Amino acid sequence: MTQSNSSNQGPKLVTVFGGSGFVGRHVVRALVKRGYRICVACRRPDLAGHLQPLGNVGQIHCVQANLRYRWSIDRAVEGADVVINLVGILAEGGKQKFDSLQARGAGWVAEAATIAGAKMIQMSAIGADLDSDASYLRTKALGEQLVREAAADAIIMRPSIVFGPEDDFFNRFGAMARLAPVLPLIGGGQTKLQPVYVGDVAEAIALAVDGKVAPGTVLELGGPEVLTFKACLEKMLAIIERSRGFISLPFGIAKAIGGMAQYAPGAPITPDQVEMLKTDNVVSASAENTSNTLEGLGITPQSIGSILPNYMVRYRKHGQFEANRGL
């Protein structure tokens, strides 16, 4: 086993797979504040320039890596003290498949981290289940299993729906509310969610890098409110000051619509996402009982109401004007 040598080179080196993405940029920011050196491993380093201003000169560097190619993973973890895998997709497209990225790729990252003598942190999802009918959740669970086989002491983070400035949930429905007179309620909109702020997720991961999380721990990360799908949309509409009706779509009809729309660029829904909405996405009682939560880490989770107004202003009726005024 190759041992890391950060003691001879200064601050620890942290390799972040998927570091240029939505959650990744917040994780990088949290690590930069702590003084770590960061290697951002992503498919398109040329599109990761937005990360450089977050740190000092030389503190952040990017390397090309693709979880479909093991050699690129091995190269990215060379010299790392900690390896974080944030790679995930909400829908398949082209060569980007659930199995290759969220399952096999996660296992390869853990294997490479173990060989490098690095600590492993894997981001999964609440609801990950080997028996799930949703490919996303099934491959997240398989990824956890493969990570554990390669690195028994890996730390697993399972967030609920993550929200923040670049999220795929509130931004999607906010954009829809600008144009559509009604918003869809998949399965009647009664699925329970526990939206968690991306900054809180990043802080939890950073604390794990700091050594504040016991090896082998599985944490479930949720926000301060458990809300139905419908309640989430109602809160969003109140914040963007738009009045919209709702139309209930039974799961079967929503799945059929997703089946037709899934191959279109920026598809609003896929059959797999409909399948995920059949199950509540909230922190389990077992995680709460063992304090394997944000609160257990000493993090007070941010609410939707305290964060959404900061970035959903663009969807208000006069959003662009107000944004230009800094409101």
C-alpha positions as CSV (number, residue, x, y, z in Angstrom):
1,M,0.0,0.0,0.0
2,T,1.3,3.4,-1.0
3,Q,1.3,5.8,2.0
4,S,0.4,9.5,1.6
5,N,3.1,11.9,2.5
6,S,1.3,15.2,3.2
7,S,3.4,15.6,6.4
8,N,6.4,16.3,4.2
9,Q,4.5,18.5,1.7
10,G,2.3,20.7,3.9
11,P,-1.5,20.6,4.0
12,K,-3.4,17.5,3.2
13,L,-4.2,16.8,-0.4
14,V,-7.9,16.0,-1.1
15,T,-9.0,14.6,-4.4
16,V,-12.6,15.5,-5.2
17,F,-14.3,13.5,-8.0
18,G,-17.1,15.6,-9.4
19,G,-15.7,18.7,-7.8
20,S,-16.8,21.0,-10.6
21,G,-20.5,20.1,-10.2
22,F,-23.3,21.5,-8.1
23,V,-22.4,19.9,-4.8
24,G,-18.7,19.8,-5.7
25,R,-18.1,23.5,-6.0
26,H,-19.5,24.0,-2.4
27,V,-17.4,21.1,-1.1
28,V,-14.3,22.7,-2.7
29,R,-15.2,26.1,-1.1
30,A,-15.5,24.5,2.3
31,L,-12.2,22.7,2.0
32,V,-10.4,25.8,0.7
33,K,-11.4,27.7,3.8
34,R,-9.7,25.0,5.9
35,G,-6.5,25.3,4.0
36,Y,-6.4,22.0,2.2
37,R,-4.8,21.4,-1.2
38,I,-7.4,20.2,-3.6
39,C,-7.3,18.1,-6.8
40,V,-10.6,18.4,-8.7
41,A,-11.1,15.3,-10.8
42,C,-13.7,15.9,-13.6
43,R,-14.4,15.0,-17.2
44,R,-13.9,18.5,-18.5
45,P,-11.2,20.4,-16.6
46,D,-11.4,23.2,-19.2
47,L,-14.9,24.0,-17.8
48,A,-13.8,24.1,-14.2
49,G,-12.2,27.5,-14.3
50,H,-14.9,28.9,-12.0
51,L,-13.2,27.0,-9.1
52,Q,-9.8,28.7,-9.2
53,P,-11.0,32.0,-7.6
54,L,-12.1,30.0,-4.6
55,G,-8.5,29.4,-3.4
56,N,-5.1,30.8,-3.3
57,V,-2.6,30.4,-6.2
58,G,-1.7,26.7,-6.5
59,Q,-4.2,25.6,-3.9
60,I,-6.6,24.1,-6.4
61,H,-5.7,22.1,-9.5
62,C,-7.8,20.1,-11.9
63,V,-7.2,16.8,-13.7
64,Q,-9.1,15.0,-16.3
65,A,-10.8,11.9,-14.9
66,N,-13.8,9.8,-16.0
67,L,-15.2,7.0,-13.8
68,R,-15.6,4.8,-16.9
69,Y,-11.8,4.6,-17.2
70,R,-9.9,3.1,-14.2
71,W,-6.5,4.4,-15.3
72,S,-7.8,8.0,-15.0
73,I,-9.0,7.3,-11.5
74,D,-5.7,5.9,-10.4
75,R,-3.9,9.0,-11.8
76,A,-6.2,11.4,-10.0
77,V,-5.7,9.9,-6.6
78,E,-1.9,9.8,-6.6
79,G,-0.6,11.4,-3.4
80,A,-4.0,12.0,-2.0
81,D,-4.7,11.9,1.7
82,V,-8.5,11.9,1.3
83,V,-10.6,11.0,-1.7
84,I,-14.2,12.2,-2.1
85,N,-16.6,10.8,-4.7
86,L,-19.5,13.1,-5.5
87,V,-20.2,11.7,-9.0
88,G,-23.8,11.0,-9.8
89,I,-26.4,11.5,-12.5
90,L,-30.2,12.0,-12.3
91,A,-30.8,10.7,-15.8
92,E,-28.8,8.5,-18.2
93,G,-27.5,10.0,-21.5
94,G,-25.1,8.8,-24.1
95,K,-22.3,6.8,-22.4
96,Q,-23.2,8.1,-19.0
97,K,-25.0,5.2,-17.4
98,F,-26.1,4.6,-13.8
99,D,-24.2,1.3,-13.5
100,S,-20.9,2.5,-14.9
101,L,-20.8,5.8,-12.8
102,Q,-22.8,5.2,-9.6
103,A,-21.9,1.6,-9.1
104,R,-18.8,0.3,-10.8
105,G,-17.1,3.7,-10.9
106,A,-17.7,4.3,-7.2
107,G,-16.1,0.9,-6.4
108,W,-13.1,1.8,-8.6
109,V,-12.6,5.1,-6.8
110,A,-12.6,3.3,-3.4
111,E,-10.2,0.7,-4.7
112,A,-7.8,3.4,-5.9
113,A,-8.1,5.3,-2.7
114,T,-7.2,2.2,-0.7
115,I,-4.2,1.5,-2.8
116,A,-3.1,5.2,-2.4
117,G,-3.5,4.9,1.4
118,A,-6.2,7.6,1.4
119,K,-9.4,8.0,3.4
120,M,-12.6,7.5,1.4
121,I,-15.8,9.6,1.5
122,Q,-18.7,8.5,-0.8
123,M,-21.8,10.5,-1.5
124,S,-24.8,8.3,-1.9
125,A,-28.5,9.2,-1.4
126,I,-31.3,8.7,1.1
127,G,-33.4,5.8,-0.2
128,A,-30.4,3.9,-1.7
129,D,-31.7,0.3,-1.8
130,L,-30.4,-2.8,-3.7
131,D,-34.1,-3.8,-4.2
132,S,-35.3,-0.5,-5.5
133,D,-37.2,-0.3,-8.8
134,A,-35.5,3.0,-9.4
135,S,-32.2,2.6,-11.2
136,Y,-30.8,5.7,-9.5
137,L,-31.4,4.4,-6.0
138,R,-30.4,0.8,-6.9
139,T,-27.1,1.8,-8.3
140,K,-26.4,4.2,-5.4
141,A,-26.9,1.2,-3.1
142,L,-24.6,-1.0,-5.2
143,G,-22.1,1.8,-5.2
144,E,-22.1,1.8,-1.4
145,Q,-21.6,-2.0,-1.4
146,L,-18.7,-1.9,-3.7
147,V,-17.1,1.0,-1.8
148,R,-17.4,-0.9,1.4
149,E,-15.8,-4.0,-0.1
150,A,-12.8,-1.9,-1.2
151,A,-12.7,0.4,1.8
152,A,-14.4,-0.9,4.9
153,D,-13.8,2.3,6.8
154,A,-15.3,4.6,4.1
155,I,-17.6,7.3,5.3
156,I,-21.0,7.3,3.4
157,M,-23.1,10.5,3.1
158,R,-26.8,10.1,2.2
159,P,-28.5,13.5,1.5
160,S,-32.1,14.0,0.8
161,I,-32.9,16.3,-2.2
162,V,-30.2,19.0,-2.2
163,F,-31.1,22.6,-2.9
164,G,-29.0,25.6,-3.6
165,P,-28.3,28.2,-6.3
166,E,-27.6,25.6,-9.1
167,D,-30.1,22.9,-7.9
168,D,-32.1,20.8,-10.3
169,F,-35.3,20.8,-8.3
170,F,-36.5,24.3,-7.3
171,N,-34.8,25.9,-10.4
172,R,-36.7,23.4,-12.7
173,F,-40.1,24.2,-11.2
174,G,-39.3,27.9,-10.9
175,A,-38.6,28.0,-14.6
176,M,-41.8,26.1,-15.2
177,A,-43.8,28.5,-13.1
178,R,-42.7,31.4,-15.3
179,L,-44.5,29.9,-18.3
180,A,-47.0,27.3,-17.2
181,P,-50.4,28.2,-15.6
182,V,-50.3,24.9,-13.5
183,L,-47.6,22.8,-12.0
184,P,-47.7,18.9,-12.0
185,L,-48.0,17.0,-8.8
186,I,-46.5,13.5,-9.4
187,G,-48.6,10.9,-7.6
188,G,-50.7,13.6,-6.1
189,G,-47.7,15.4,-4.6
190,Q,-47.9,13.6,-1.3
191,T,-44.4,12.1,-1.3
192,K,-42.4,13.4,1.7
193,L,-39.1,15.2,1.2
194,Q,-36.5,16.7,3.5
195,P,-34.7,19.2,1.3
196,V,-31.1,19.9,2.5
197,Y,-29.0,23.0,1.7
198,V,-26.0,22.3,-0.4
199,G,-23.8,24.3,2.0
200,D,-24.7,22.1,4.9
201,V,-23.9,19.0,2.9
202,A,-20.5,20.5,2.0
203,E,-19.8,21.3,5.6
204,A,-20.6,17.8,6.7
205,I,-18.2,16.4,4.1
206,A,-15.5,18.9,5.2
207,L,-16.0,17.8,8.8
208,A,-15.4,14.2,7.7
209,V,-12.2,15.4,6.0
210,D,-11.2,17.1,9.2
211,G,-11.5,13.7,11.0
212,K,-14.6,14.7,13.0
213,V,-16.6,11.7,11.6
214,A,-15.8,8.2,12.8
215,P,-14.5,5.8,10.1
216,G,-17.2,3.6,8.6
217,T,-20.1,5.9,9.6
218,V,-23.2,6.3,7.4
219,L,-24.8,9.7,7.8
220,E,-28.2,10.8,6.5
221,L,-28.5,14.5,5.7
222,G,-31.8,16.3,5.8
223,G,-33.0,19.8,6.3
224,P,-35.0,21.1,9.2
225,E,-38.4,20.5,7.5
226,V,-40.2,17.4,6.3
227,L,-42.5,18.6,3.5
228,T,-44.7,17.0,0.9
229,F,-43.8,17.5,-2.7
230,K,-46.8,19.8,-3.0
231,A,-45.8,21.8,0.1
232,C,-42.3,22.3,-1.4
233,L,-43.8,23.8,-4.6
234,E,-46.2,25.9,-2.5
235,K,-43.3,27.4,-0.5
236,M,-41.4,28.1,-3.7
237,L,-44.4,29.8,-5.3
238,A,-44.8,32.0,-2.3
239,I,-41.2,33.0,-2.4
240,I,-41.3,33.9,-6.1
241,E,-44.6,35.6,-5.6
242,R,-46.5,33.6,-8.3
243,S,-49.9,32.1,-8.1
244,R,-50.2,28.8,-10.0
245,G,-52.6,26.0,-9.9
246,F,-51.7,22.3,-9.6
247,I,-52.6,19.3,-11.7
248,S,-52.4,15.8,-10.1
249,L,-50.6,13.2,-12.3
250,P,-51.0,9.6,-11.2
251,F,-47.7,7.7,-11.1
252,G,-48.7,5.6,-14.2
253,I,-49.5,8.7,-16.3
254,A,-46.4,10.6,-15.1
255,K,-44.3,7.5,-16.0
256,A,-45.8,7.4,-19.5
257,I,-45.1,11.1,-20.0
258,G,-41.6,10.6,-18.8
259,G,-41.1,7.7,-21.1
260,M,-41.9,10.0,-24.1
261,A,-39.9,13.0,-22.8
262,Q,-36.8,11.3,-21.4
263,Y,-34.8,11.5,-24.6
264,A,-35.4,15.2,-25.1
265,P,-32.7,17.6,-24.1
266,G,-33.4,18.9,-20.6
267,A,-36.2,16.4,-20.1
268,P,-38.5,17.6,-17.3
269,I,-39.1,14.1,-15.9
270,T,-37.9,10.5,-16.6
271,P,-39.6,7.2,-15.7
272,D,-36.9,6.6,-13.2
273,Q,-37.5,9.9,-11.4
274,V,-41.2,9.1,-11.2
275,E,-40.3,5.7,-9.6
276,M,-38.2,7.5,-7.0
277,L,-41.1,9.7,-6.0
278,K,-43.1,6.6,-4.9
279,T,-41.0,6.5,-1.8
280,D,-40.6,9.2,0.9
281,N,-37.1,10.8,1.0
282,V,-36.5,11.6,4.6
283,V,-33.9,10.9,7.3
284,S,-34.6,7.5,8.9
285,A,-35.4,7.0,12.6
286,S,-32.3,4.9,13.0
287,A,-30.0,7.7,11.7
288,E,-31.7,10.2,14.1
289,N,-31.4,7.7,17.0
290,T,-27.7,7.3,16.5
291,S,-27.2,11.1,15.8
292,N,-25.8,10.3,12.4
293,T,-27.3,13.5,11.0
294,L,-26.4,17.1,10.4
295,E,-27.4,18.0,13.9
296,G,-25.3,15.2,15.3
297,L,-22.3,16.8,13.6
298,G,-23.2,20.1,15.3
299,I,-24.6,21.7,12.1
300,T,-27.9,23.6,12.3
301,P,-29.5,22.9,8.9
302,Q,-30.7,25.9,6.9
303,S,-34.3,26.1,5.8
304,I,-35.8,26.6,2.4
305,G,-37.2,29.9,3.5
306,S,-33.8,31.3,4.5
307,I,-32.0,30.2,1.3
308,L,-34.4,30.2,-1.6
309,P,-35.1,34.0,-1.7
310,N,-31.3,34.5,-2.3
311,Y,-31.4,32.8,-5.7
312,M,-35.0,32.3,-6.8
313,V,-35.4,36.0,-7.4
314,R,-34.9,35.4,-11.1
315,Y,-38.2,33.6,-11.3
316,R,-40.3,36.4,-9.7
317,K,-42.6,38.4,-12.0
318,H,-40.1,41.2,-12.1
319,G,-37.1,39.0,-11.1
320,Q,-34.6,40.3,-13.6
321,F,-35.2,43.9,-12.7
322,E,-35.0,43.1,-8.9
323,A,-31.9,41.0,-9.4
324,N,-30.2,43.9,-11.2
325,R,-31.0,46.1,-8.2
326,G,-29.4,43.6,-5.9
327,L,-32.7,42.7,-4.2
